[in-house]
Amino acid sequence: MADLPDGEDAPRDGRLDDVSMERPLSAYVHVPFCQVRCGYCDFNTYTSNELGAGATPREYDTQLLGEIALAGTVLEGGRPLQTVFFGGGTPTFLQASQLAHILGVLDLVFGLEEAAEVTTEANPETVDGDYLHTLKEAGFTRVSIGMQSAVPHVLATLDRLHTPARVPLVRDWARDAGLSASLDLIYGTPGESLDDWRLSLSEAIAMEPDHISAYGLGIEPGTKMGQQVKRGLLPDTDPDDLAAKYEIADSMLSAAGYAWYEVSNWAKPGHEARHNIAYWRNDNWWGFGPGAHSHINGTRFWNVKHPRAWSARLQAGESPAAAREILSPRERAEEDIMLGIRLAEGLPLTAGIAKPGQAPARAALAKRRHVTMLLASDGLLQPHRLAEGRMVLTLKGRLLADTVIRSLWE
């Protein structure tokens, strides 16, 4: 499980230096419980029987109320939420009524924009039609279904509990409930062939979801799978294999009418995940729950990881934030580029070298033009968009996005 980043101590009362709400506000709700811990998972998750009293799924929604109330006080009411995302872990390990309760309290404290997007992740084996209807009635608009693969041996390597046949059922239940559906896929699992990956994409496309995410598997050292790789029981991921599978995904999804809007996300027109876009545009969001991260006006802070420690902080009337980092203007500019370049809309040529509404220094603009022309000549940026004053990645650029980012800051 990944460690929390280093930072300065966060104020115990949760106060922030800047609570202006010029940027849109979103909420992320972390639910740290799972039935089993998948071998590849590096997230802050726990099986429900390993925590004991004071950190059980049954009481989790009521424990969250303290942090939601704290956020409302710190942000002085903030502004209505544009998006809410329940992630984990397995949010649908909780009862549907609990998720509805949490959303209702967020609405009470902050309000929801009229067309707010409200999403929960869902493992296929944890929901049925009644569950999803309850979510719809509570105000949820989307469900992100953890399909991962359509190939049984790949699911087994990932330690997933569902069978491929379960996913179409969940997709149909979501449609019947009036929820927009997204399918999450993982490529690069040890033992997954190119044909296995094509089958997973074909099966996902056949279900006609509104949105499909495809993430290359990263094997972290501290995970079960990481230990299996270390002992030689499984092969490590191959960068060339990951690149080939990404190109297959982009080709098949594009042919099926899905357009990429972020490096790992494709959607039918008008069904882009607005919560994803909020992250990549570096908008404001408050993360609720153990280990959750937040970003408010250039201040990043993160909660203590363990659910019992998180709960104890709240019971003591304190903020659960473990530490924070206040970004300098240069760091904020770097982050804007690092995040925004991943979007299909790209970034203006002057991003990071000029304040909004101000012209960049002549030398800085000349250097940026030189670097971006080199990137375009290497096939990493789209030349016609560069001529329009925007930096937009090509397919090759998406595969080498880190190289583009480094070049823009050298």
N, C-alpha and C positions, 0 to 999 in steps of 0.2 A: 504494500500500500504506500503510495507516494507521500513523502513528508511535506509538511507545510513549508512555504517559503520563509526566508528570514525577513525580519522587519522590525520597526520600533514598536514598543508596547502601545497597545490601543487603549484609549481612555476607558475606564471601567464603567462610565455612564454612557458610553457610546457616542458622545458628541462628535460633530464634524466641524471643520473650520468653515466650510462653504456648503450651504444647504440650498442655494438657489436652484430653481428647477427650470432652467432654460432648455435643457435637453430632455427628451422624452424619458419616462420612467417605466421600468419593467420589474417584475418580481420572479425570482427563481426559488422554488421550494424543494429542498433536498430531502428525500425519504431514504434513510440509510439501510432499510431492511430488505433481505432477499431470502427466498426459500433455501437456495444453495448459493455458494459463491463460485462463479464461473472461473475456470482456470486461468483465463487471460485477463481478468478484471483487476484493474489497479485503482478503482474508485474507492471512496470512503464508504464501504458497505459492510454489513454484518448479518449473519443469520440470527433470527429472532431469539433462538434459545441460548446464545452465547453471552447475552448482556445482563440478564437478570432483572430484578425489580428496579423500577425507576427509569427504565429505558426499553419499554416494550411497545409494540405496535398499537396496542389497545389504548394507550394514554398519549400517543404521540401528537394527535391533533390538538389536544388541550395544552400540551407543553409548548406548542408553537405559538399559542396566543400571546405569551409573554414577549416573545421576540417581535411579533407583528406590532404589538402595542408600543414597544420600545422604538421601533423604526418610525412609527407614526409620530411619536413625540420628537425624536431627533430631527426628522425631516419637516417638522411643523405642519403635518398634514400632507406635505409633498404635492403631488398632482395626480390625477387619475392614471391608473396603470394602463399602458398601451398593450402589454402582453404579460401573461403569466405562464410559467412553465414548471411542471412538476417532473423532476428527474430523480435518479437514484444510482444504485439501488433499484428497487422495484416499487414505484409509487402505488401500483395497483395491488401490492401486498396488503395495503390498508383497505378497509371497507370503503365502498363507494360513498357512504354517508360521511365518512371522515374527510375524504377529499372535498366533498361538497361543503362541509363545515369550514375547512381551512379557506376555501375560496370565498365563502360568505363573509368571513372575518376580514379578509383582505379587501373585499368590496366595501365593508362597513368602515374600515379605517382610512382607505385611500380613495375608494371609488374605482370603477372600471370605465374606460372610455366606451362610448356607445358601440363601437365595432371592435372591442378588445378581442384579441386572440388568446384563447386559454387552452393549453395543451397538456396532456399527460403522456408520459411514456407508459407502455404496457407490455408485459411479457404475455405471449399468447395464452399460456395455460392459466393465467390469473383472472381472466375476465370472461363474461358471457353477455348475452343480449341485455338482460335486466341490468347488469352492472353499467353498461354503456348508456342505456336509457337514463339511468339515474344521473350520470355525469352530464348528459345533455340538458336535462331538466335543471341542473344546478348552475348552468351557464358555461360549461366546457364547449369548445368549438372544434377541437382537433384531438386525435389520438395518434401517437407515434408507436407503431407496433414493432417490437424487436424480433424481426424475422431472422436476420443474420445469414441464413443459408436455406436452400431448398434441398440440400443433399444430406441424408442421414449421417454418413460417416463424418462429415464436416461438423454438423451439430454435436455429435458425440465428442469430437476432439475439443470443441468449445465448452463442453459440459452444459449444453442447453438441455432443458427438460422437455420442450415441446417437440412434436413431430411436424413434418412439413404440412400434413393435411390440416393442422389446426389453424394455420395462418389465414387461408381463404375464408374459414368460418368467422374469424374475428373481423376480417375485412367486411364481410356481408353484414355482420351485426352492427358495425360502425355505420355503414351506409343506411341500414334500417333505422338507426337511432338519429340520423341526421348529422353525424360527425364527419368532418373531413379526415381522411386517413393518410398517413405516411408510413412507408415501410423502411426500416433500417436494415442495411446489409453490411457485412464485413467480408473483405476479400484478403487473401494471403494466408489463410489458415494452413498450418503444416499439413501436407497431404492433399490439399485442394488443387485439382488440375484446372487447366484453362477451360475444359469442357464442363467441369463442375460449376465454375463461375458463370459460364454462359447459361447453364441451366437455371441457376439461381436468379439471374437477371430476367430470363424468359418467363419464369414463374411469377416473379414480381410484377413485370409489365402486364402479364395476362390478367392480374387482379385489378388493373386499372386504378391504382391509388392516385391521389392528387399530387403526391410528393414522394420522392425516393432519396434516401441518403445512402452513400456508400463510403465506408471508411476502411483504409488500409490497416491491417492488424499491426499493432506495435507490441512486441513482447517485452514486458518489463521484468527486470531481474528478480524483484521480490515476489512475483506471482508464482502460482503453481506451475503454469506453463513455462515461465522463465526458468524455474528449477529443472523442469523436464528437458529443456534445451541445454542447460548447463551440464546435465548428466548424460547428454547424448541420446536421450529417449525420443526427442523430437528434433527435426531440423529447424534452424532459425529461418526467419523470413529472408527472402531474396529481393533486393531492390529492383532488379530487372523484372522479376515476376510481378511485383507490385505495380510497376509502371505499365507492363503489358495488360494487366487486368484493369487498371484505370482507363487505358485507352479503349479497351473492349466496352467498359461501362459507358463511357462517353459516346461511343459510336452507337451502341444499341439503344441507349436512352434517348439520344437525339433523334434517331430514326423513328422512335415510338412517340415523339411529340413532347418530350421532356427537355426543357432548356436548363443549362447550368446557370445558377445565379451566385453560387459560392463554390469554391473548389471541390467540396465533397457533397454538394447538394444540387439536385435537379427537381424541377417542378413543372407541372402544367401551368400555362399562363394564368396569373392571378392567384396562384396557390403557393407562392413562396412563403416559407416560414418566417413571419415577421420577427419572432423572438430571436432566431438565428441572425437576422440582419441587424437587430439591435446590438448584439455583441460585436459584429464586425464593423459597425459604424461607431463603436465605442460610446454608445449612449449610457445613461445611468441605469443601474439595476441594483437591487438589494437581494442578496442571497440568504435565505432562511434555512436553518437547520445545521447539524453538526458538520464542520468542515466546509460550509458553503462560503463562496467568495462573493464580494460585492465591489461595485465601482460607482462612486458618486463624485462627479466633478474633479477627476484627477486624483482622488484618494482611493486606493485599493485596500481593502481589509478583509480578513478571513477569520472564520470562527474556529474555536477549539474543535478537534476532530472527534473525540470520543463522545457518544451520545450521553453517557452519564455525566461527564464533565460539562458538556453543553447544558444539560438540564440543571445541574447544580448551580451554574452561574445565573441562570434565569430565576431559579428559586430564591437566590440571594439578592435578587433585584439588580443584578449587574448585567452588563453587555456580555454576550458570549464571544465577542471578538478577541482573538488571541494576539493579533498584531496587525500593523498597517504599514502602508508605504505611500508617501505623498510624492507624486511624480513631479519632476521639474518640467518647465515648458519644453525643453528639448526631449525629455523622455516621453511626454505626451505626444509630441510630434512624431517621434519614432513609432510609438504604438499605433497612432492613426494610420501610418503607412503599413506597418506590419499586419494590421487587421484589414484595412480597407482594400489593399491590393488583392485580397482573395475574392472580392466581389466582382461579378460580371460588369457592374457599372464602373468599376475601376476608380481611379483617383485623378484629380486635376494635376497637370504637370507641375504646379507650384506647391503641391502638398508637402508639408514639412519644412519648406524653406520660406514661407511667407504667412503672416497672420491673415485671417479672413478679412477681405476688403482692402488689403494692403498689397502693394507691388513688392515682389522679392528683390533683393539686392542683385545688381546686374551680374556680378561674378557668380553668385549662387545659381542664378537662372541659366547662365552659360554652361556651368558645370552639369546641371541637371539635364539640359538639352543634349550635351555630349554623351552622357551616360545612357540616357534613354535611347538615343540613336544607335549606340552600340548594342544595347539589349534588343532593339528591334531588328538589327542586322543579324543577330544571333538567333532570331526566330522566337524570342521570349515575350515581346510586346507586339501588339497589333499596330502595324505602321499607319493604317488609315485613321485609327483612333488617336494615335500620337499626333498626327497632323491636325486633328481637331482639338488638341490640347489636353487629352486624357491618356493616362497610362492604364492599359487593359491587357491582361495576360492572354497569350495564345494557349493552345493545348499544351505545347511544349513548356510554356511558361508556368502553367499550373503544376506540371510535374517538377519544376525547378523553382518554385516560388521562393524558397529560402535564398537561392542564389540571387534572384531579382532584388529581394529586400536588402541583402548585404551590399549589393552594388549601389543601391540608392543612398546608402549611408557611408560609403567609403570616402 
